[in-house]
Amino acid sequence: MNIKRISGFGSMLLGLLVPFQSAFLNIEEMKNTLGLISFMACLALLFTGYALVDSSYPKTEAANADDQH
């Protein structure tokens, strides 16, 4: 496996391990900064992991032909 793919899967796993209790169960307080930070960290880790995994696969010939024109 490629190092990008491994780090991408690790990033997605870490994003899923972010605690959601403060993000979803404490919605009555308007000062829920910890919940907002954990939600944004989860989204950032998931999208970063997806981008790493997606970029680790080789390009197809059709994509290479589009890049040359």
N, C-alpha and C positions, 0 to 999 in steps of 0.2 A: 504494500500500500504506500501511497505517496504521503509525504509529511504534511502537505496541505490538507489532504483528506482526513488524516488522523486528527490534526489540530481543529479542523472544522467540526468533526463529530464530537470532539471533546468540548468545544465551545458551545455546541447545541445542548449537550448533556449538562454542562454547567449552567446554561440559561434555564433549563428545566428544573434545576435544583434550587433556584432562587426562591426564598420563602415568600409565599403568596398570602399568608395569613394577614399581614399588616396591609396588604394592598387591597384585599377584597372584603375582609370582615370588619374593618374599621372605617366605614364610609360615612358615618354620621359626623365625624369631626372634620372641619374644613382645613385643619392644619396637619393633614396626613402626609407629611413630607417623606417619611420612610416608605410608605406604600407607593408613592409616585416614583421614588428612586429605584425601588426593587422592580417595579413594572417596566421602567425604561431600561434598566440593566438587562432584564429578561429579553426584551425586544431586541436590544442591541446585540446581545450574545447570539440569539437565534439567527438574526439576519447576517451577522458576521460569519457564523458557522456555515450557513447555507452558501454564502458567497465563496468561502474557501473550498467547500466540497464541490461546488459547481465549477470553479475555475481549475480544479485538479484534473478533470477529465480532458482528454485531448480533443482538439477541435475536429469537426468532421470536414470532409473535402468540400462540401457545399458551403460551409462557413468560410473556408479558406478562399474559395472562388469569389465570394461576395466581397471579401476584404481586398482582393487584388484589383477590382474594378473601380 
